């Protein structure tokens, strides 16, 4: 299947970004995080989000449940990386997708280079390493973006 030009993705990038942020704010509201607290710091969602995913009956999930959780966690992760780490949405060509491109986050790493991460990939990795740990998910994305380093005992 021939994908679309990434230019089509660029045209829709602002809408994509806004919807992702609105979804994250809606999740915070659903979980009882005060709007003012979330507006000031997206990490105010951390405890409530971890409690929520820890209480989910994942072994009873149907495909639609996984899809919704995947999208919700990706939105929350993106909002944290954008607001706390200066990441921004970008469009990259991807011949493995039907549309021919994907949305990724990019940020300038500690090494001065631009790094990219797909929050959906980070969440999928988390799904493959249950139980879901929100802080691990955030940490993995931050390391991939190069905005933090793994501590090594050398």
URVENTA-V714525 format. One record per residue. N is the residue number from 1. PHI is phi in degrees with one decimal (NA if undefined). PSI is psi in radians with two decimals (999 if undefined). Layout:
# URVENTA-V714525
N;PHI;PSI + N;PHI;PSI
This chain:
# URVENTA-V714525
1;NA;2.26 + 2;-79.0;2.19 + 3;-82.1;2.92 + 4;-79.8;2.86 + 5;-68.0;2.40 + 6;-56.5;-0.33 + 7;-58.6;-0.60 + 8;-64.5;-0.65 + 9;-67.7;-0.67 + 10;-62.7;-0.66 + 11;-63.4;-0.54 + 12;-98.1;0.05 + 13;-60.5;-0.77 + 14;-62.1;-0.74 + 15;-64.0;-0.74 + 16;-58.4;-0.84 + 17;-61.7;-0.80 + 18;-63.4;-0.75 + 19;-65.1;-0.67 + 20;-63.2;-0.80 + 21;-66.1;-0.72 + 22;-63.0;-0.68 + 23;-63.1;-0.79 + 24;-61.4;-0.77 + 25;-64.4;-0.64 + 26;-65.2;-0.64 + 27;-66.1;-0.77 + 28;-58.0;-0.78 + 29;-62.7;-0.80 + 30;-58.6;-0.60 + 31;-89.9;0.10 + 32;83.9;0.27 + 33;-78.8;2.17 + 34;-56.4;2.40 + 35;-54.9;-0.71 + 36;-65.4;-0.70 + 37;-65.5;-0.78 + 38;-67.4;-0.69 + 39;-62.1;-0.61 + 40;-77.6;-0.62 + 41;-157.6;1.98 + 42;-64.2;-0.32 + 43;-71.9;-0.16 + 44;-64.3;-0.26 + 45;-82.4;-0.29 + 46;-51.6;-0.98 + 47;-63.8;-0.78 + 48;-64.7;-0.70 + 49;-67.4;-0.72 + 50;-64.3;-0.77 + 51;-59.9;-0.72 + 52;-62.7;-0.94 + 53;-66.9;-0.53 + 54;-68.4;-0.44 + 55;-92.0;-0.10 + 56;-72.4;2.43 + 57;-82.4;1.26 + 58;-56.6;-0.56 + 59;-70.3;-0.18 + 60;-105.2;0.02 + 61;-66.9;2.47 + 62;-98.2;2.99 + 63;-55.3;-0.72 + 64;-65.1;-0.59 + 65;-65.7;-0.75 + 66;-63.6;-0.71 + 67;-61.3;-0.80 + 68;-64.1;-0.80 + 69;-62.5;-0.72 + 70;-58.1;-0.86 + 71;-64.7;-0.73 + 72;-64.6;-0.80 + 73;-67.1;-0.65 + 74;-63.4;-0.70 + 75;-63.6;-0.79 + 76;-64.4;-0.77 + 77;-60.2;-0.80 + 78;-60.9;-0.77 + 79;-62.4;-0.70 + 80;-64.0;-0.81 + 81;-66.8;-0.62 + 82;-69.8;-0.86 + 83;-81.5;-0.50 + 84;-100.3;-0.44 + 85;-122.3;0.09 + 86;72.6;0.31 + 87;-71.7;2.81 + 88;-144.2;2.66 + 89;-70.7;2.54 + 90;-145.2;2.91 + 91;-115.1;2.30 + 92;-128.0;2.57 + 93;-66.8;2.43 + 94;-150.9;1.80 + 95;-71.7;-0.16 + 96;-83.8;-0.14 + 97;-104.0;2.67 + 98;-61.6;-0.59 + 99;-86.8;-0.19 + 100;87.8;0.05 + 101;-154.3;2.92 + 102;-143.8;2.75 + 103;-91.1;2.33 + 104;-134.2;2.84 + 105;-98.4;2.51 + 106;-133.4;2.63 + 107;-154.1;2.75 + 108;-82.2;2.12 + 109;-79.5;3.06 + 110;-62.6;-0.36 + 111;-85.6;0.00 + 112;87.6;-0.13 + 113;-91.9;2.76 + 114;-86.6;2.26 + 115;-121.6;2.68 + 116;-125.9;2.64 + 117;-148.5;2.47 + 118;-97.9;1.96 + 119;-59.3;-0.49 + 120;-67.1;-0.64 + 121;-66.6;-0.70 + 122;-62.7;-0.77 + 123;-65.1;-0.71 + 124;-61.6;-0.70 + 125;-60.2;-0.70 + 126;-64.5;-0.70 + 127;-63.0;-0.49 + 128;-85.0;-0.06 + 129;-132.7;0.96 + 130;-62.0;2.63 + 131;-77.0;2.74 + 132;-67.6;2.20 + 133;-121.7;1.92 + 134;-61.9;-0.73 + 135;-66.0;-0.63 + 136;-65.5;-0.71 + 137;-61.4;-0.81 + 138;-63.3;-0.80 + 139;-60.1;-0.75 + 140;-60.9;-0.73 + 141;-66.9;-0.71 + 142;-64.3;-0.71 + 143;-65.6;-0.75 + 144;-61.1;-0.69 + 145;-74.7;-0.21 + 146;75.5;0.27 + 147;-88.2;-0.12 + 148;-149.5;2.83 + 149;-118.6;2.64 + 150;-72.6;2.42 + 151;-81.9;2.23 + 152;-118.4;2.46 + 153;-92.8;1.59 + 154;-102.3;999
